[in-house]
Amino acid sequence: MVVKTLSRSIRQYKLPSVLTPLFMTGEVLLECLIPLVMARLLDTFYGNSIAPIIKLGLILVAMAMVSLLCGTLSGLFASRASSGFSRNLRHDLFYKIQEFSFGNVDKFSSASLVTRLTVDVFNVKNAFMMLIRMAVRFPLMLIIALIMSFTISVKMTFVFLAIIPVLALGMTLLIVKVYPMFDGVFKRYDALNDSVQENIKGMRVVKTYVREEHEKQKFEHSAEDIRKTFTKAERIINLTNPLQWFCIFTAIVLVSTLGAIITVKTFGGYDSNNNPVWGELSTGDIAALFTYIGQILSSLMMLAQVLVMIVMASASAKRIAAVLEEQSDIVSPENALTEVKDGSIDFCGVNFKYSANAEADALENIDLHIKSGETVGIIGGTGSGKTSLVQLIPRLYDVHSGCVKVGGSDVREYDLQTLRNSVAMVLQKNLLFSGTIAQNLRWGDENATDEEIKRAAELACADEFVSSFPDGYDTHIEQGGTNVSGGQKQRLTIARALLKKPKILILDDSTSAVDTRTDALIRKAFREEIPGTTKIIIAQRTASVMDADRIVVLDNGRISAVGTHEQLLASNDIYREVYESQNRESEGGNE
C-alpha cells in the first residue's frame, strides 16, 4: 500500500526510472563476461601466437568501454529519476497539506509535517535511487556471477557458495535489530523540529525572560537523543564490515588452496605445439573464479547496505504515505451550494470538541442567531470558547452535533471556497508573509487596484503609517512581519480582510495591540463603510464591543448572556465585573 501510494509521484519520470535498471543490466552483464575473456587471454599467453592475444585484448577494451557507457547512462538517468521523484513527492505532500482542515494539521503537528517534507523525502529519494540502480545491480551481479562460476567449476563454486548463507543470516539478524531504531528516530526529529520552531517563533519572549540557556538545554536534549539513537544503530550496522570481510577472505583462502591442488593434480603437461594441456581447471579459470568470488561477496555486502538504506527509508516512506493517504475531514459536498445569500448566521444546538478523545466539549448547547449586517461583540475569559465559536462559521472545524447556518443554509452544504470567500477572519495570531505591503494586502483580493488597497488601509487606520514609509505600499515586509509593530501588523491584516469584501467579517481580538482611539476609529469606519457586512468582534476590552448591536458573553463554552451593553451591565455579573475592573484600571492609570 505504501509503495503504491508513493509510486504515484513518479509520473513523468517513469522513462528514466525504467532506463536506469536497463542500462545497469547491460553494465553488469559485461562486467560478468569480462573475467571469462580474461581467463581465455591468460591461457592464451602460454601459446606461441600473438594474434589471439591482440584479438582478445581488443575485445576486452570494447567490453570495458561499453560497460563504462552503460554505467554512466544509468547514473545520469538514476539522478534524473530520483530528483524528479522527490520533487513530485514534495509537491504532492505540500498540496495535500493545503487541503487539510485544522483538525488534520493538529493530528500530525506542524513540526512533524516539516520533517516529512524535508528529512523523510530526502531518505525516500536516496532509497529510490538505490532501488532502481543498486538494488538491480547487486542481485543481478550475484546471480550472473554464480552462473558463470558454475560454468567454470561446479566443485569450486560450491566452496564459496557455502559461505553465502552465513553472511546472509548475519546481515538479516543485524537488519532486524536495527529497523526499530530507525522507525523511532523520526519521532525524535519531530520533537527537535518542534523545539526549534517554537524557539524561533518565540525568540522575543525567550530574550525578554532571559531563557536562552533553558532553550539551549532543550535543544541539546533533543539533539543528544537523536545522536544516541543513530550511534547505536550505526554501531550495529558497522558489525557487518568484519562479518563481510571474514566471509570474503575465508572464500579466497579456500578457493586458492583447493584450486591450486586441483590444477596441479589435473595438469596434463604440454602438447606437440608446446601448448599447455589443462585438466579440470586452468590458471585462467582460477583467476576468473577469484574475480567472481569478489563480485558475489561484494554484491552481498553492497546488497546489505542497500537493505539498510531501504529499512531506514521505509520508516520515512510510511510517514509520507500517512500524509498522502490522509483524507481531510472537511470537504465540499456533492452538488454544493456556490452562492451565499447574505451574512446571517445561526448556531442551532451546537456542541463542539477538538477531537473525539477530548474529555469535555469546547462549546455546549450554543443557540445564537445573528442577522445579516448586525454587529455582534463576543466577550469572555480565556478558554471560554470565543475563538472556537467563530472558527465554525467558515468550517475551519465542523460541529459534533447541531449545525451552523450561513445565509440560511448549513455550512456543510456549501462549496468550501465559496463559503470561505464570503467570510473574512482576522485571527488572534496575525501573520504577514515576506513580500511588499501591497502584495500582502492583495491576499484579500489579488486583482485589487492601488486605489482599493489604499481605501482598505484607510478604513483599517493603516494608511497613515504606511504612507510614512519611504517606499509606501512597496515597503518590504520581512517573514512573519517582524519589521512592523504588533499594532501595525493588526491594522494591515484588517485591511487585507476588508479587501475580500466579505459578507461576514470576524475580528478575533485583532485590535488588542492598537490604542483605544484607533480601535474606535476602525469600528466607526466599519459602521459607516460596510453596514451590510455582518461583523463579529471578539475582544478582551469591553470598550471594543460596547457599541455593538448585541454582545454575547461566553463562560466555559456556554452562552452566559446576550444583550446590549446597558442590558448586560444591569443583568450579567460576568460582564459587569469585567467592565468595572477595566474602568478601575483606567481610572487608576489616569490618576
N, C-alpha and C positions, 0 to 999 in steps of 0.2 A: 504493500500500500504506500509506504514511504517513497520507494523507488518510482512508482507510478506517478505520485504527486510531483516529485522533483523533476522527473523526465519531461514534464510539460513545459519546463522552462528552457529546454534545448532549442526548440523551434527552428529558427533559420540557420542554426549551427549543426544541423543533422549531417550535412555532407562532410564537413571537416571531421565530425565525430566518427564517421564511417571510414573515411580515407586514412585516418590515423592508424587504426589497427591493421588496415590492408597493407600500408607501406611498412609497418612494423613486422608484419608476417614475412614480407619479402626480405627484410634485413636479417631476420632470424634464420630463414631457410638458407641464405647464402653463408651466414656465419657458421652454420652447422655442416655445410658442404665443404667449406674451405679446409678443415682438418683432413678430410678424405683425399683431397687433391694434394695436400701437403705430404700425406703418407706415401702417395704414389711418387711424389717428387723425391722424397728421401730414399725410397727403394731404388729409384732410377739412377741415383748418384753412383751406385755400385757398378753400373754398366759402362760401356766404352763409347757410347754415342752422346753427343751434346744436344742433338736436335730435340729429343723428347724433353730434356730439361728446360730448353728455351720455350717449347710449346706449353709445358705445364706452368712455367713461370709467368707467361703472358696470360694464361687462363686465371691464375691467382690474382694478378693485378686487376684484370677486368672484373672479377667477382668482388674484390675489395672495393673498387670504385662504385659499382652498382649498389653494394651494401651500404656504403657511405651516403650515397644519394637517397636511398630509401630511408635511412635513419634520419637524415636532415629533413626530408619532407615530412616524415612522421612527427618530428619535433615541432615543425612550423604549424602543421595542422592541429596538433595537440594544444599548442599555445593559443591558437585562434579559437578552438572549440571551448576550452576551459575558461578563457577570459570572457567569451561571449555568453557562456552558460552562467557564470557568476554575475554578469551584468544583468541578464534577464531575471535571475533569481532575486537580485536586489530590487529590480523594477517590480516584480510580482509581489514581493513582500511589502514594499512601500505602498503600492496601490491597494493591496489588501488591507493594510492598516488604516488607510484613508476611509475605508468602508466601515470600520469598526465603530460601534457605539461606545459610549463612555464605559459601559459595563464590560465590554470585551477588552478595552485597554486596561481597566482595573484588574482583570483576570490575569493578564500577563505581566503587567507593570511596565512602565516606560523604559526603565533601565534594562530589563530583560529583552525588550524589543530592539533596543540599540545593540545589545550584544549579538542578537540573532542576525541583524543586518550587517554586522562587521565581522566579528570573530568566527561565528558559525558559518557564514557564507564563505569566508576565506578557507576554512577547513574543508568544506564540501568541494570547493573549487579544486584544491590540491588532490583530494581523493578522486575526483572525476578525471583529472589528468592522469593519475595513476591507473585508473580503471581502463581507460581507452588506450593507454600506451604500455605501461609497465606490467599491468595485470594481464595483458595479452602476450607481451614479450617473454616473460619468465616461464609461465606454464607451457607455452609453445616450445620454447627452447628446451625445457625439461623433457618433453615428450619426444621431440625430434632427436635430441642428443642420445636418449635411451635407445631409440630405434637404430640410430647409426652405430651405437656401441654393440648392439646385438648382431648387426651385420658383420662386425669385425670379429667378435668373440663372445659367445654366449656365456662361457665359464667366467671370463673376466668381468663381464657386465654384472653377473650375479654377486661378484665380490663386493663391489661398491654399492650395488642395489640394496644389499643388506643394511647399509648404513642409513639409508633414507628414512625408514620407519623410526629409528632412534631420534634423528633430527626433527622429523615431523611431530613426533609425540612431545618432545621437549618444547618446541615452538608453540604447539597447541595449548599446553599447560600454562605457559607464560602469558599467552594472549588472553586466556580465560581469566587469569589472575588480574591482569591489568585493565580489562574492559570496565569494570565497575568504577575504577578510579577516574577514567576519562568521562564516564557517564555523569559523575557527580561534580567534576571540576567546573563545569559551565555554570552551575548554580552559584558557585563562588565568584565567577566572573560577574554574574548579575549583581551580587552583593557589592563587589568592588565598583562597578559602574554606578550603582545606586549611590554609594558613598561619595564618589567623585562628582556626580551630577548634583547631588544635594549641596555639597560644599561650594561648588561654583555658583549655583543659583543664590545661595545664602551667604556669599562672601562678605557682604556688608555687615550682616548680623554677626558673622564669625569674628570679624575685626572689631566690631563695636564691643563685644563681650570678651575680647582677648582670648578666644578659644582655639587659636591656631594649633597649639600643642595637642589639645584634645582631638582635633580633626586629623592631625598627623598620626596620632596613635591609632585612630580608627582605620585610617588608610593602611598603615603598617600592618595592622592585624589582618585585614583582608588580603593584602599582597602576600604576607607571610603564609597565610592559609593556602593560597594558590601555589606558592613556591614549594611548600611541603608536599602537597599532593602530587605535583608534577615531578618533583625529585624522587619520590617513592615510586611513581610509575616508571620513570626513566631508568631508575636503578634496576628494576625488574627487567625492563627491555634490554638493558646492557648485558644481562646474563646470556642473551642469545649469542653474543660475539664469541666467547670462549667455547660454547657448545658447537657453534658452526665450524670454527677452526679446528677443533678436536676431530670432528667428523671428516673434514677435508683432508687433514694430514694422515688420519688413520687410513682413509681410502687410498691416498697416494702411496703410503708405505706398503699396503697390501698388494696393490697393482704392480708397483715396482718389483717387489720380491717375487711374487708369483709369475709375473710377466717375464722376468729375466729367466726364471727356471724353465718355463715352457719354451721360450725362444731358444735357449741353449740346447735343450733336450731334443727339440724337433728340427734344428738347423740341419739341412741336407748337404752342406758343402757348396761347391761351385760346379757349374755345368761346363761343357766344352768351350763355350764362349767366355768363360770366366765370370759369368753372372751368378750371383748367389741363389741357391735353391732354398727358399724358406719353407718351414713346415707349417705348424698351426698359426704362428704369429711371426711377423717381420718386425724389424726395428721401427719402420714407418707406422705399423699398426699400434705398437706400444706408444709412440709419440701421439698418435691420434687419440688413443684411449686416455692419455693424460689430459689432452685438451677437453675431451668430453666429460671427464671427471670434473674439471674446473667449471665447465658450463652447467652441468647438472647440479652440483652442490652450490655453486654461486647463484643459480636460479632459485634454489630452495631458500638460500639466505635472503636474497632480494625479495622473494615472494613473501617471506615472513615480515620484512619491513613494510611491504605494501599492505599486508593484512593489518599490521599495527596502525598504519595511517588510516585505513578504512574503518577499523574499530573506533579510533578516535573520532573520525568524521561521522560515524553512524549516530553518535550521540547528538552531534550538531544537526545532522540530517533530520532526526526525529523532532528536534526543537523547531526547525524551519518548517517542516511538514505540518506540525501542530498549528502554526500560524496560518499557513496556506489553506488548511482544511477547516479552520475555524469559520463558522458561519455567524455573521452579525446577527445579534438578537433583535435588531431594529432594521427593518427593510420596508420598502414601499410595497403595498399590496397590489394584486392584480386589479386592473380597471380602477386605478387610483384616481382620486379627485385632483384636478390640475388647476383649480381656482379657489382661492379663499375669499368668501363673500364679504366679510367685514372683520373687524378686530374684536368681536365679542368673545369672551372666554367663560367657560362653565366647568367647574370642578364638581363632579357628581359622585358622592360617596367614595372619594379616592383614598386608598390605602397604598403605601409605597414603602419598600425597603430596598437597600442597595444590592443585596444578594439573598438567595434563597436560604442561606445558612445564617443570616443575621437573626439575632435573638429578638430584637424589637423593631417595630416599624419606625421609619423616619418620619412618616406622615400617617395620621389616623383620622378617618371619618371627615375628610375635607369636603365641605359643601360651600361653594363660593361661586357667585355669578357676577360677571363684570360686563358692563355694556360697552359697545364699541365707542371709542373716543373718550371713555372715562379715565380719570387719573386716580390710581389706587396706590396708596402707600402701604408698605409692609414693614412691621417693626417687631422685634423680639430679641431675646437673648441669644448668645452663642449656642449653636446646636439646636435651636428651636425649629429648624426646618425651612427657613426662608429661601435659601438657595435651592434646596431640594424641590420646593414647590414650583418655582419658575422654570426649572430645568425640564419639567414635564410638558411645558407648553410647546416647545419646538421638538419634542420627542428625543431629547438627549438621553433620557431614560424613559421606560414605559411603566405605567402603573401596574400594581399587582392585583388590584381589584378596583372596581368603579371605572370611571372614564373621564377624560379631559376633552372638552369640545372647543374648537376654534371656528368662528364663523358658523356656528350651529351644527358642525359635523365633528365626529370623533377624530382626533388627530391621527389615529391609526388607519383612517380611510384615505388620508392624503398621500400624494406623491411627496417623498421626503424633501426633495429640492424645492417644490412649490411651497410647502409648509415653512421651511426654514428661510426661504427668501422673503416670506411675509412677516417674519419675526426677527427683530434685531436685538441682540443681547450684548450689553457691556458688562463683562464678567468682573468678579471681585479681583482676580489677578489680571491686571491689564497687560497685554502683550503687544509690543510693536516689533516688526521684523526689520532686518537690515535692508536699507534702501532709503530713498528720499521720503520726506513727509508726504508729498503728493502721491507717491506710489503706495504708501501705507493707507492713505485715505481712500484710494481707489479700490481697496479691498471691498468697500461698501458698494461701489459701482465702477467697474473697470472702464466704462465709457464716459464717466463724469467729465464735464468740461472744467476748465480752470475756474470759471465763474461759479459753477456749482460747488466746487471744492471750497472756494473762499467763503461762499454763503454758509455752508455747513459748519465751517470753522468759526464763523461769526456767531452762529447760534450756540455753539458749544463754548464760546468765550475763549477760543484758541487763536483767532486771527491776530490778536494784538501781539502776543509773544512770538508767533511765527513770523510776522512781518518785521519784527525787530532783529531777526537773524540776518546776517549778510546775504545768504542765498535764499532767504524766504522759504517758499514751499519746496525748493530744490535742496534744502538742507539735508545732509545725510544723517540718517538715524543708525546708530550702532545696534548690533544684535541685542535684542531684549529691550531696546530703548534706554540704554544706560547713560546716554548723554543728554537726557532731558529729565526734569524733576518728576516726582510722583504726580503732582497736580497737573503738570503739563501733559504727562502721559495719559491721565484720565480724560482730559478735555479732548485730546486727539482721538482717543478711542470712541468718545461720544460722537464726535464729528464723523468718524468712519461709519458708525451705526446709522446716523441720520441720512447719509448718502444712499442707504438702501431704500429710503422712502418706505419704511415698513408700515404694516397695518397695526403691528404691536411693537412697542419699544420697551425693553426691560433694562433697568439700571440696577445692577446688583451691587449696592454700596459703592457706586462708582464715582461719587463726589466727596468721598471721605477725606481726600487729600487736598481739596480746594477750600478756600476760605468761605465763610457764610455769605458774604456779599456776592461772590462769583456763583455760588450754589443757587442763590435766589435769582440771579440774572439768567442762569441756564433754565431754571424752572419757568420763569416768566416767558422766555423765548419759546419754550415748549407749548405753553398755553396759547400764545398768540400765533405761532407759525405752523404748528401741526395739531390743530384742535381735533381733527378727525382720527388721529392716531391714538390707540389705547396705550396708556403709559402706566407701567408698573415700576414703582420706585422703592427699592429696598434700602433702608437706611438705619444707622445707629442713632442719628440725631433726630429728635422729634421736629426740629426746625425744618428739616428737609422734606417732611411729609405733612406738616400741619395744615397746609392749604390744599391738600388733595381732596377729591370728591368724597372718598372714603378711605379709612385706614383699617388695615387688618392687623390684629395683634396675635402673634403666634406664641405658643408656650408648649415646649416638649412635643412638637409635631402635631399639635391640635390648635384649632382656632379658638382663642380665648374670647375675642370680641371683635365686632365690626361696627364702625361708625365714623362720624366726623371727629375732628379734634375736640370740639366742645363736648360732644356726647361722651367720648371716651374719658375725658378729664373728670366728668361727673360720675361715670359708672364703672370704670375699669381700673382696678388697683395697680395692675402691672404698668399700664400706660402712664397713669398719674405719677407713679413712683419714678419712672424713667424721666418724665418731663420735669418734675420738681428737682431731681438730683442734678440734671443738666443745668437748670436755671440757677441752682445754688452755686454750682461750679463757676457759671458765667459771672454771677454777681461777685463771688469771691475773687475772681480774676480781675474784675473791674476795680474792686477796692484796692 
